Amino acid sequence: MVKIECISLIGGIDKSGNPENITSLDIRKGEIIGIVGPTGSGKSQLIADIEQLSQKDSSTRRQILVNGKVPSPALRNDPRQKMVAQLSQNMNFLADMEVRDFLRLHARCRGKDQISTDEIIQKANQLTGEPIKPNDNLTILSGGQTRALMVADVAVISESPIVLIDEIENAGIKKHEALELLSGHNKLIMIVTHDPVMALSAKKRIIMKNGGMSTLLEATPEENIVSEQLTGIDATILQLRELLRNGKHIRETDLHNLPQSLLCKEENASLTL
């Protein structure tokens, strides 16, 4: 596997055939980049171009460079050198085997027999409300459990240096913890999202319009403050969800961790993005 320090997005054209406003963008390992825009604005095509390491051979005519160079045909086409792992909200296992056996098999295929499957399951269980057991069959896992397991698997076992996260905000997992786990393993992360909590977790975000990369924005200090407030709100909502899942009644005191801006309409309006 080629060691990735940077990938470069060389702009192509939008849906109208006009040159993209972003002509070149370097993304380095350890960075988290958001991709935002209305439905149909070209977000999915952008990550498809990255996944395929496009060389001006897609409808957008974009080019993806690896460490500043054109990737070799083997790097583009050999599944053993696959550089991109994609996580989406629609993921399911088809293999009829236990979680433990799946992780052992994947680790063996990657030449990482020394990795503890219990460690991976433990990391996955930090992301989901209902614990995953080593002897659970893959086919009985819930959607949230499946995605939590895949996040931990990609972080620890997978050698793919690029992780594309496609609208995982409704996947039933702890979003910030998932990002921390992936970024902590020096992955290059790109997030396609409509969720302001996820979008503001990225230091930079690409704004898509009419199929093209329109603008690159860097998070402002004020946005970092808003991000912290939204993260607190999101964490409290997760706590309330777990209470509901466990058959508990919600009391007003359960809202004590919610920022006042969520409870006051006037202040809440100031958080509109």
Disulfide bonds with the S-S distance in Angstrom:
none
